Amino acid sequence: MAGSIFVPIRKKSQDSFIEYYNGIQNFQNISRDTMRERYQYIDRTYQREVLRTVASEKAKAANKRGDSSKYQDITVPIVMPQVESAVTYQTSVFLQEYPLFSAVAGPEYMDAALQLTTALEEQSIRGTWKRELMMSFRDGAKYNFAPMEVCWEEQVTAAVETVNREGQAPTGEAKKVIWSGNKLTRWDPYNTFVDTRVPASEVYKRGEFAGRTQIMSRIELKGFIAALPEKILANIVPAFNSSTASPTTSNTNTQGYFIPEINSDVFSEISNSLNFDWGSWAGMNKASRNMDYKDSYELTTLYARILPEEFDLRIPGGQTPQVYKLHIVNHSVIIYAELQTNAHNMIPVFIGEPQEDGMGYQTKSLATNGTPFQELATSHMSANTASRRKAISDKVLFDPSRILSAHINNDNPSAKVPVRPAAYGSDIKRAVYPFPYRDDQSSTNMQQIQAIIQMGNQLVGQNAVNQGQFIKGNKTNSQFDDVMDNSNGRDQMTSLLYESQIFTPMKEILKLNILQYQGGTTIYNKEEQKQIEIDPVALRKAVMSFKLTDGLTPASKLLKSEAFASAVQVIGSSPEVAGSYNLGPMISYLFKTQGADLSAFEKSPEQTAYEQALGSWQGMMQLAIEKQIDPKVLGLGEQPLPEQFGYDPAKNNPQPPGGDQQQDPQQATQPIA
């Protein structure tokens, strides 16, 4: 990738890396077994797929056939509302700002800060950062383990250019270009492995390795390899010919790609599609292929902090820990290896732990804490459901010599029950004895369910209003707002943890990657509504002055904007104080920190000098008229002209930003040779 050094490693070094990778997987076997089982149970609880009794499954099948008289067992929803409420809060804090990250700096570097903000904005839109971060927040709430990769990548994309041909109207044509920028990728916790000897939130700076495995089709893998800037060419054919076990749903193959079995209605379709032989379906037999393609491949991305000499890598600093990035196909063939030359020198994988208490991987997640309450509430609800089943299909005692069992067990509620000849002339009431039906617990169960839900919400620091439910009360609006502000304390603490664990180091990497790798280009800034020229040299000169904002630490906090605005008011109201400051540039800087660039409206020094001279001349002329004195006596000459001061009103008339923009800009932009 851009900014890294591709390492053409020899076969001996490749074997060492594969041996190292296998050692990591063996080291992870026990912990990954436990992790996957725990995550799978959490997801089943979250999706309400744990309760699968025989009676409930029969009722479910009957309901699908249109028989609504059968009662399914219902899981009381506690975990999902709690998780979604936590995700909603973090989303509102970090992901509602536009752009997601903004750069601020001192007045002398605000133009460079605008360039950095524009680059971040364009990369966040192209990379769908909000989607990736939202999924990461949900991982944190469910598993207390939310891995996120931040790296600089190059992608082949297209830009539309206008082509003029003789005798034809101008047309647009797509031209391939290389886009480069920061990419945020949420990693699947089921198929992520990290160095568990250090806390998850510190893997990026202290861990020895971090990696993930993903499933790819033959076509997707071909496209992935083609997009790599460099690759180990000799290993491409062996990679496509390599074999791997089919994607697994058991923990016996912890190294392979794991598919959790959560939703029984669709799981079989998903697992079958991964093993489908598309080549046979398309009429391509293996004999006609140049390579022995498989239906799917497992691609592992591994970041490893190693000593190069131990892997027979002959590079400078062989005894100094350095970070390598590897792409491994089917756990056996390395197709890409790069030495990370990032300025940050970190493993660019951040793991969020919204519940961090110093107990490491033993700490329970929000979903795990809510699970026992959901199970207990569901037990009470199942008791009520069983009671309803008993009410409509109660057991009875009957005399088989007088009545057939098939007639007693007829599902048709209106069916007539004939009696046998032995019952003729006898008291029919003695042939059947129904058990008395009593339901004394249903109302009590419903009350207990509500109490259990309240206890569960109390444990995780939520209430019904947090979860979007209307609660009638006797508080005024201000009292209610005060209560809700105080009820968000747990969520605010989580936001502070996310800021420290993920967003602070992430912003540092985003900033350094742009300063290190960003090339000169032109990007359209939607907020400013104009083209922004990205000058890498100017960015690097201002590197120490940049601060990146986010939803929790906006520009108003970093720059003390409230105090700054108060100072501007004081200066503007006091002529004595105003004489010591340049009020115009000060106001422009204040607004620029809030995303509004007023610098286009600032007067040039030439205009200021001309207006001051003109004002002085007009004052003296007015005095001469009032005193009826010849202006020449006062030494007053001709009226000053703009050109005497180098000021041209026609050229220097300020225009609003983006006022002359008539077309959308083209995006990023290094043409492919």
HELIX and SHEET records of a PDB file:
HELIX    1   1 LYS A   11  TYR A   46  1                                  36    
HELIX    2   2 VAL A   54  LYS A   64  1                                  11    
HELIX    3   3 VAL A   79  PHE A   94  1                                  16    
HELIX    4   4 PRO A  107  TYR A  109  5                                   3    
HELIX    5   5 MET A  110  ARG A  126  1                                  17    
HELIX    6   6 TRP A  129  TYR A  143  1                                  15    
HELIX    7   7 PRO A  189  ASN A  191  5                                   3    
HELIX    8   8 ALA A  200  GLU A  202  5                                   3    
HELIX    9   9 VAL A  203  ARG A  206  1                                   4    
HELIX   10  10 ARG A  218  ALA A  227  1                                  10    
HELIX   11  11 LEU A  233  ASN A  235  5                                   3    
HELIX   12  12 ILE A  236  ASN A  241  1                                   6    
HELIX   13  13 SER A  264  LEU A  274  1                                  11    
HELIX   14  14 TRP A  278  TRP A  281  1                                   4    
HELIX   15  15 LYS A  286  SER A  288  5                                   3    
HELIX   16  16 PRO A  308  PHE A  311  5                                   4    
HELIX   17  17 GLY A  360  GLN A  362  5                                   3    
HELIX   18  18 LEU A  366  ILE A  392  1                                  27    
HELIX   19  19 SER A  405  ILE A  408  1                                   4    
HELIX   20  20 PRO A  421  ALA A  423  5                                   3    
HELIX   21  21 ILE A  428  ALA A  431  5                                   4    
HELIX   22  22 SER A  442  VAL A  460  1                                  19    
HELIX   23  23 ASN A  477  SER A  487  1                                  11    
HELIX   24  24 GLY A  489  TYR A  498  1                                  10    
HELIX   25  25 GLU A  499  PHE A  503  3                                   5    
HELIX   26  26 THR A  504  TYR A  517  1                                  14    
HELIX   27  27 PRO A  536  LYS A  541  1                                   6    
HELIX   28  28 VAL A  543  SER A  545  5                                   3    
HELIX   29  29 ALA A  555  LEU A  558  1                                   4    
HELIX   30  30 SER A  561  SER A  573  1                                  13    
HELIX   31  31 PRO A  575  ALA A  578  1                                   4    
HELIX   32  32 LEU A  583  THR A  593  1                                  11    
HELIX   33  33 SER A  599  PHE A  601  5                                   3    
HELIX   34  34 PRO A  605  LYS A  627  1                                  23    
HELIX   35  35 PRO A  642  PHE A  645  5                                   4    
SHEET    1   A 6 SER A   4  PHE A   6  0                                        
SHEET    2   A 6 VAL A 333  GLN A 340 -1                                        
SHEET    3   A 6 GLN A 322  VAL A 329 -1                                        
SHEET    4   A 6 SER A 296  ILE A 306 -1                                        
SHEET    5   A 6 PHE A 209  SER A 217 -1                                        
SHEET    6   A 6 THR A 192  VAL A 194 -1                                        
SHEET    1   B 2 SER A 102  VAL A 104  0                                        
SHEET    2   B 2 LYS A 547  THR A 549 -1                                        
SHEET    1   C 4 VAL A 349  GLY A 352  0                                        
SHEET    2   C 4 ALA A 146  VAL A 163 -1                                        
SHEET    3   C 4 THR A 171  ARG A 186 -1                                        
SHEET    4   C 4 GLN A 670  PRO A 671 -1                                        
SHEET    1   D 2 VAL A 396  PHE A 398  0                                        
SHEET    2   D 2 VAL A 432  PRO A 434 -1                                        
SHEET    1   E 2 THR A 521  ASN A 525  0                                        
SHEET    2   E 2 LYS A 530  ILE A 534 -1                                        
END                                                                             
